[in-house]
Amino acid sequence: MRFELTLLGTNSALPAFGRFPSSQALNVQENHYLIDCGEGAQIRMSEFGVRRSRIRQVFISHLHGDHVYGLTGFLSSLALLGREEPMEIYSPPGLEEAIRVFLKHTGGLSFPLRFIEIDTGRHQLIFEDGIIEAYSLPLVHRVPTSGFLFREKERPRNMRPEKIEAYHIPYRDIPAIKSGADYVLPNGRRVPNEELTLPPPAPRSYAYCSDTAFHEPLASMARGVNLLYHESTFCEDLREQAPLTGHSTARQAAEIARLAGAGKLILGHYSSRYKSLETFLREAREVFPNTELGLDGKVFEVPLEREI
Ligand SMILES: [Zn+2]
């Protein structure tokens, strides 16, 4: 029952100091989602054991090159591998036009692409499958930009096995009980659902916030999230510059994590002017202690609060 985030690229703008531009892979119960696709993302997938053929949805935050220049190479490789399954790509407007022109002149694909445009001004459900729901998170950047909140769907309640035995409950009645129904015994007595079941473990969640200036409403949109990735392009030495370029400092990222009551903060999208990242970590931890540096290849897991 995995909920696992692999960072494929954690730098901003340029690849530098062993850090590639933005890209991440999220594995929720063996369903695989790609988030942004900067240059070299597929190289990182090979290095870090992310199986690109398993990805069925790509979520692109915005159309700056450091978040999309890896996409055509990634799609092209899938075609070379003979993929036939469709790929869905969620992004702000404009990406479809750019990709289709590029593919028209560089060779087609062996599989259909389906583009879904995101309204970057709204916080709303944009995707769901049997496992997760994904919501857009309006961000404040120099072009239309959306973050993403991924949340597991609510699970059914868990049967208490000893109750099945005690009340001789037939198996055909179990799905209804797991959905919340009471059980009526042959003598007419009603056994309340709370006696027969345990609540399911809490759904796990991940919020991706890149790129953005400090934007306090993000904290309420990502309230209680288990994992929060928030861009931290700058340290406090460039605090004045951050909003002018539509970016945040590590301390501002930590402030959002604190206000949101996040479980853990992951920093990333570092400006290439910083070789060492120690200052990012120190400044963020002063505000939100459970902060970690995002680095290419790092994996963050959210365990279930208990086994099912
Ligand atoms: Zn950007």
Residues whose N, C-alpha, C, O or C-beta is under 5 A from the ligand:
A	BS01	ZN	H64 D211
